[in-house]
Every structure is written in structure tokens, then in C-alpha cells.
Amino acid sequence: MSNSALLTLEDESPMSETETKPGLKAAIIPVTPFQQNCSLIWEESSKVGAVVDPGGDLDAIQSAINEVGMTPEKIILTHGHIDHAGGADELRDKLGVPLEGPHVADKFLLDNLEKQGQEYGIAARDVSPDRWFEEGETATVAGHDFSVLHCPGHSPGSVVFVNHTQKFMLMGDVLFQCSIGRTDFPYGDHEALISAIKTKLLPLGDDFAFICGHGPTSTLGQERQTNPFLV
């Protein structure tokens, strides 16, 4: 599809050559002037799925939904920054689906999205999720379970979603290829972010692949070996 990347999540796994069962697929749609990775996640057989972090450019997101033939059952947020959540309330109205996440610690950000949008020239509406996530809870997309890990530091309520079966993660802005999320905000916490990455994410194993909030996909193994913030 134009201006997006289509992924087969089995291909991210070292078991891809022997993996035959249907599974999750993903498409990445860069949105907003920040080129944030809005993602579509769906079950290959049913085409049911979720929209992750719809920061804006809803026409592009809707076009991607139509192109892959996905039926959205929910919207999921990794955290409350404008480039990830700015279009969430409007898209919820358009699709008629629930909005889940992030952790309630990001409520102050979601309560001020319209103001954030005015500062950055991005149309946005304040939003209140239908469900907040806590550490250890489970998010479900088309019958596939994602464990919820609360990983503060970039924002107080940042969460990471982990699918253990396909060894796949929705990372948000916690960890990037060769970088980490910014912590120079008044509420940022560099030590907390590094701690979350080292104690909650890296122990999962090197073969876990992830989509992050900006830039290319990566694996925990690649970041363990090459990320200057972790080496």
C-alpha cells in the first residue's frame, strides 16, 4: 500500500520457515509530521484486528484499513502523546469501536490532547479510553493475547504489548532501533525507562521482534547488541 509497510509477523520469527498456522499480520502507516508508526494488527484468517496509536491523518489510516480488508474491533494506545493519540477519539467515533490503553498514569496527557495539538499544528481531541491497562493484564486482538507491561520513563503511562506465541511486541516509544524514548520532558525519567527495558523487555529473549513508535522495526537481540543506551 502507498506510504505504508506490510509485514507478516511469522516472517519476523526464526521459526518462519516451519510456521504454517495462520497468525497475525501488521501494516505500518506513518502519520503526523512526526512520522509516527500507526499500526494495523489483524488475524490473517478472519481479517479482524485493531488500530494501534492513531495519532492523526485518519484518511490515510482508513485507506490502509480498506486496502488490507481489515475489520477493526478496537483501538489500542501505547501512551498519551499527541502523535500517538491525537486522532483516537475521532477514529473511535468513525469506527464505532472501543478504545483501550494506555496506563492511567497518562491521563493528564490524554486530557490535554487538543491543547497539545494547537501547539504542534495537529488537529486533536481530548480522549478518555474505555479501558485503562495495568501491569500484568492482557489485551486481546482477534483472539490473540498480548501481555501488558507498564514501562514508564518516556511517559508515566507507557505500556508495551507482548504476544508470546509469535514473539512479537508493540513497543510504542519505549525502545527504538539504536535508541530509546525521549526522557527530557518534565515528567520523563531516564533511569525508570532503562530499568523497564532491562528488567522487563530484554529478559523476554533476543528473538522477540517489535514495531516501535518511529522508524524501522527491530528485535530485542539486535538492540541488546547494538543499542548504545543498552550496551
Secondary structure, 3 states (H helix, E strand, C coil): CCCCEEEEHHHHCCCCCCCCCCCEEEEEEEECCCCEEEEEEEECCCCEEEEECCCCCHHHHHHHHHHHCCEEEEEECCCCCHHHHCCHHHHHHHHCCCEECCCHHHHHHHCCHHHHHHHHCCCCCCCCCCECCCCCCEEEECCEEEEEEECCCCCCCCEEEEECCCCEEEEECCEECCEECCCCCCCCCHHHHHHHHHHHHHHHCCCCEEEECCCCCEEHHHHHHHCCCCC
